[in-house]
Amino acid sequence: MAASTSATRAPALSVRPNTRRDSYECLEPLLEALSRAAPDDDRHRRLREEILRRGLPLAEHIARRFVGRGQEYDDLL
């Protein structure tokens, strides 16, 4: 007797709409404000530091994906 194919198949992946906010969407207003701030303005420095702080997890994630492809992890950051 043949086994049921539905029992041997992997469960179907559900396609969920992206209901989560992109955690990096908040950088857009900061980048816009940075582009308007004068480079010698203290606000420019603070905005730049905040953007780097918020974007570092993404940069680390991308760097980890490329480790072992000819570049050192620290060089990728």
N, C-alpha and C positions, 0 to 999 in steps of 0.2 A: 504494500500500500504506500502511496506517495505521501511524503510529509507536506504539511501545509506550508506554502511559501510565505504567508504572512507572519508565521512564527519565526522564520529564519531571517527575515529582512530587518535591517536597522530601522529604528523608529524614524518617522518623517520629522524633519526639522521644521518647526513652526517659524514662519517669517513674521517677526513682530515689527511693527512700525517703531522707528526710533523716537521713543517718547522721552528719553533722557536728554537733558540739555548737554550740549557739548561743553565739557568743563573748560574749554579754552575760548569759548565765545566771549567771555568777560575780558579777554585781551584786546578785542577790537576797539572799544572806546579808549582804552589806555594807549593803544598805538596811535589813534587819531590825535589824542591830546599831546602825545610825545612829538608828533610831527608838527604841531602848532607851537610848541614851547621852544624858546631860543636855547641853543646849545649851552650857553653860559649861565642859564637860569637854573636856580637850585631845584625848581619843580621838574625840569628836564632830567636831572640826575635821579630824583626820587622816583619818577615814573619809569625810567629805564631799569632801575633796581627792582621795582615791583614787577615789571614785565618779565625780567629774567628769573625772579624767584618763582613766579607762577608757571613759567614755561619750562623750568628745569626738569620736572618729572617726565614731560614728553621727550625732551632731548635725551634724557637717560634711557628711556624706553627704546628710542630709535638707535642709540649708540649700542645698547646690548644686542640688538638684532644684527648689527654689523661686525661684532667682535669675531675674530677669526677669519676675516676676509682681507687681511693685509694691513689693517690699521689697529693700533692700540686703542683700548677703550678711552683712556684719558685724552688721546689726540682727537677722538671723535666728538668729545664734549667741547 
